[in-house]
Amino acid sequence: MQKDMQLIDGIQDYWTVRSESYSKQNLDEMNNWKREAWRKHILEAAPAKTTLDILDVGTGPGFFAINLALAGHRVTAVDVTEEMLNFARKNAEAYGADVTFSRQNGDTLSFPDASFDLIVNRNVIWNLERPEEALKEWKRVLRPGGRIVYFDANWYLYLFDEKVAKEKADIHKEASNHADQMPEEKTRMLEDIARALPLSKVHRPEWDAETVRKLGMKLIRIQDDIGPDLLDEQQRLEYRANPMFMVCAEKGAGED
């Protein structure tokens, strides 16, 4: 238990340190073509409903939550890191977005069963200590016919897979002239955390497809590489060894 708490504290500490720079990164997306691209991509995978009740799990500085609220949907957003939520609230206010923010763990939500039509997140599941339990919890708060749409990647598979490590090293040399790469100290900090997380060594989205089905949900779609639709040229280069993917799963009409 103590080891688990140390891991959770380490994750929170990291994202507290990253909160300001991550918020700036998200605001850049809000102010360029990615804002509309991400919104369109998510809503195309969402249930067909004029106004959706949406939960953004691991909202960070609020990019998804703000974006979807501005599209006219009712949005609730949670994060475990208070500093991230502080930036999310400021960003929502700046854009005039009506979002309900709450500090919660993604795998132990306070909401009643069947509260939401759509659950979204980006780059969240990889850094969860109990990812299957989180998906199970998200299914619980989904309404029948509701969907989970999330984006993630094999961010730290290179720590466990030599082939991926070599490809990532080659990409790093190629991209070394870019000024906005993560500082070495922060990279090492996150690698230490990633080594202890269960999904760092797992090949995905194979794990995701298997787990979604195991939990009794219908797998609607997996997009193995969202890069051509949602990422800029630099990101597509840097993520070549671990492309970002999308998973869309639906809760059946008769499921609990």
Stockholm file with secondary structure:
# STOCKHOLM 1.0

chainA/1-256         MQKDMQLIDGIQDYWTVRSESYSKQNLDEMNNWKREAWRKHILEAAPAKTTLDILDVGTGPGFFAINLALAGHRVTAVDVTEEMLNFARKNAEAYGADVTFSRQNGDTLSFPDASFDLIVNRNVIWNLERPEEALKEWKRVLRPGGRIVYFDANWYLYLFDEKVAKEKADIHKEASNHADQMPEEKTRMLEDIARALPLSKVHRPEWDAETVRKLGMKLIRIQDDIGPDLLDEQQRLEYRANPMFMVCAEKGAGED
#=GR chainA/1-256 SS CHHHHHHHHHHHHHHHHHHHHHHHHHHHHHTSTHHHHHHHHHHHHSCSCSSCEEEEETCTTTHHHHHHHHTTCEEEEEESCHHHHHHHHHHHHHHTCCEEEEECCTTSCCSCTTCEEEEEEESCGGGCSSHHHHHHHHHHHEEEEEEEEEEECCTTGGGTCHHHHHHHHHHHHHTTTCTTSCCHHHHHHHHHHHTTSTTTTSCTTHHHHHHHHHTTCEEEEEESCCHHHHCCHHHHHHTTTSCCEEEEEECCTTCC
#=GC SS_cons         CHHHHHHHHHHHHHHHHHHHHHHHHHHHHHTSTHHHHHHHHHHHHSCSCSSCEEEEETCTTTHHHHHHHHTTCEEEEEESCHHHHHHHHHHHHHHTCCEEEEECCTTSCCSCTTCEEEEEEESCGGGCSSHHHHHHHHHHHEEEEEEEEEEECCTTGGGTCHHHHHHHHHHHHHTTTCTTSCCHHHHHHHHHHHTTSTTTTSCTTHHHHHHHHHTTCEEEEEESCCHHHHCCHHHHHHTTTSCCEEEEEECCTTCC
//
